[in-house]
Amino acid sequence: MTETDEVIGDARAGQIRRQGGPVVPMQRRPRRGRGGLKTRVVAIAAVNAAILLLASLVGGIFFPLGMFGALAVMLMMIAATLAIALAPAMPVPTPERIARADLKALPAQTARWLDAQRPALPAPAQTVALRIEQRLDTLGTQIAALDDEAPAALEIRRLVGEQLPAFVRDYQRVPAAMRTTPRNGKTPDQQLAEGLGLIEREIGDMSAQLAQGDLDTLETRQRYLEIKYAGDDARA
């Protein structure tokens, strides 16, 4: 491996650079894991609620449960809690799997992968990576109705599914001892943080454009309703 291969250059960051672009304010709080404790707790609560609901229906419609029935319900709840709590965690998707992911699942899979890489990144890059995960959460809700062949969809797939994982993997291939060594005025750690910052702004720009499209649609519908009902009022 040559030095050029080992040290992150500015070329890949340049592929994702587009100057300017609005940044969408983030309201969501940072999370401490994706698909981990919070998800399991929610699942346990939902399953136990379903068990209690079923038990109340059986006891109210068919026959009283009694002491043994209540004990059976309690054992079912304990078993369900243990099954969910001890179930193996979902494997972190690989970049190869991310590249083949359905567009609708792409932001969530990339966020899970980045969340797994984040602890090993330098502190400044960790902060930016967390913000990217939050951007991806927002983006995932925005592309639910986006056509896979639309130009915006292709840009999202290229940036989120290809360039972001490749950029982080380029950094990970740099030997740890060289990551704080300046080259052309910047260390690989600095290049990583700056490159991730560019990616974050790009994702924010995409979200802003998608949101603007939604706002334009809303405004169009509002004008249609105003014209329609104004016409109806005039005829009345």
N, C-alpha and C positions, 0 to 999 in steps of 0.2 A: 504494500500500500504506500503510495507516494504521500508527501506532505500535503499536497493539494487535496488528495482524497481524505486525509486525516483531519484537516482543519476546515471548518465551515467557511465557505466563501460567501460573497454577497450575491452570487449569481442566482441562487434559488430564491433568496429573499426578493430579488429584483423581479422574478416571475410573478410575484403576488403583489407587487407595489402598484398602487394607484393613488396618487396624491390627493389629499382632501378626503371628502366623504363625511357625511354626518355620522355622529356617534349616538346610538340609541341609549338613553339612560337606563341603567339596570336597577330594578327595584328588589330583585330577589336576593335573599340572604345566602351566603356561602354554605355549602353542604359539606359534611364530613364523610362522604362516601356515596357511591352510586350503586343502588341495588343492594345495600347492606342492611345495617341495623334498622333504619327507618322503614324500609320496605318490608322487612320481616315483621316488625311491630304492627304495621298496618294490616298485613295479611293475617296475623294471629288474631287481631281484634275483629276483623271481618268474619273469619271462620267461626270464632267463638260466638259472635252475635248471631250467625246463621244457626248454629247448634241450639242456642237458647230460644230463638224464634221457632224452630222446628219442635223443640220440646214443649213450648207453651201451646202450640197448635195441637199437638198430639194430646196433651193433658186437658186442653179445653174442649176438644171436639170428640175424641174417642173415649179415653178413660184417664182417670187421675194417675199420675206417675207414682206417687207414694215415695216412701223413703228409698226403696231400691231403685226406682226410676230416677230420682234425683242423684243418687250415687252413680248411676250409669251415665247420666248427663255430665257429671263432674269428671268422670274418668275419660269420657270422649273429649272434653275440652282440654284436659291435661295431655292426652295423646296427640291431639291436633297441635297444641302449642309446642310440644317436644319435636314433632315431626317437622314443623316449619322452622323452628329454631336451629335444629341440627342438620337440616338439609344442606347439601353442598352448594356453595355459592356459584352463580353463573360464571362460566369462564370469560375472561377478558377477550374481546374480539381481537384478532390479529389484523395488521394493516392490509393483508391480502383479503381477509374476509370483509373488511370495511370497504375495500375497493369494489367488491361485488355486491354490496348490500343494496337493498331496495332504497330508493330515494327517501321514502318516508321514514325509514329506520336509520338512515345515514347519520344525522346529527347525534342521535342518542348513542349509537355505537362508537362514533368517534369520541364523544365526551367520556364514555366509559373507558376507552383505551387511554385517553389523555389523563384521566383521573388516576389510572394505575401507574403512569409514567411520572406523574407530578412529584412524588416524594423524592425521587432521585435527581431532580433538576435543581440548579442553583436557586437561591431564595428569590431574586428578582424575577426569574422566569416562572417560578411557582405561582407568584402573584398574578402574572399575566395569564398563565395557563388556567387558573381558576376563573378569571374573567371570561376566557374563551369558552369554558364549560357552560357558564351562565348564558353567554351569547347563543351557544348551541341549543340550550334548553328553549330559548325564545324562538330560534329559527325552526326548531322541530315542530312547534305548534303552528307556524306560519305556512309551512309547505304541505300541509295535509291535502289541500285541494290543487296543488301545483302539478301540471302535466309533466311527466318524466322527460319529454322531448322538448320542453320549452327552453329557450335560451337561458333563462334564469336557473333552471334546474341543472343544465349542463355546467354552468359556472359554479354552482354550489357543489356539485359532485367533484369538479376539478379541484376546488380549493379545500373543501372539507374532507373529501374522501381520498385525495391523492397528495396534494401539496403539503398540508399540515402534517400528516404522519411521516411523509418523506423528510420534511425539514427537521423534525425531532429526531428521527433515526440517523440523519446525517450527523447531528450533534452527538448522539450516543456512540457513534463509531470513532469519535475522537478519543484518544487515550486520556484517562483522567488527569495524568500529570501535565498534559498540554492544554487543558481547558482554561487555565488562568494565565497562559503565556501569550502576550500580545503578538499579533501578526498583522502588519499593515495598520497599526494603531489601535486594534481592537482584539480583545480576547474572544475565544469561542463562546465563553459564558455571556459576554456582552452581545455578541452577534445573535445568540439564541434569543435573549430577551428582546432585542430590537426586532428580530424577525417575527417572533410571536406577537409583538405589538402591532406589526403590520397586518398580520393575519386577523387579529382581533378587530382592527379597524375595518378590514374588508368585510368580515362577517357582520359587523354593525351596519356597514353601508348597505349590504344585501338586505338585512332586516328592515332598514329604513325604506328601501325601495319597495319591498313587499308590502310594508305597512302603508306606504303612500298609495300603492295600488288598491289596497282595501279601502282607504279613505276616499279615493276617487270613485270606487264602486258605490260606496255609501252615499256620496254626494250626488251621484247620478240617479240612484234610486229615490233619494229625497226630492230631487227636482222633478222626477217622473210623477211622484205622488202629489206634489204641489200642483203640477199642471193638470193631472187627472182630476183631483178633487176641486181645484179651482174651476175646471170646466164643468164638473157636475153641479157645482153651486150656481154657476152662471145659468145653466139650463133650468135649474129649479126656480 
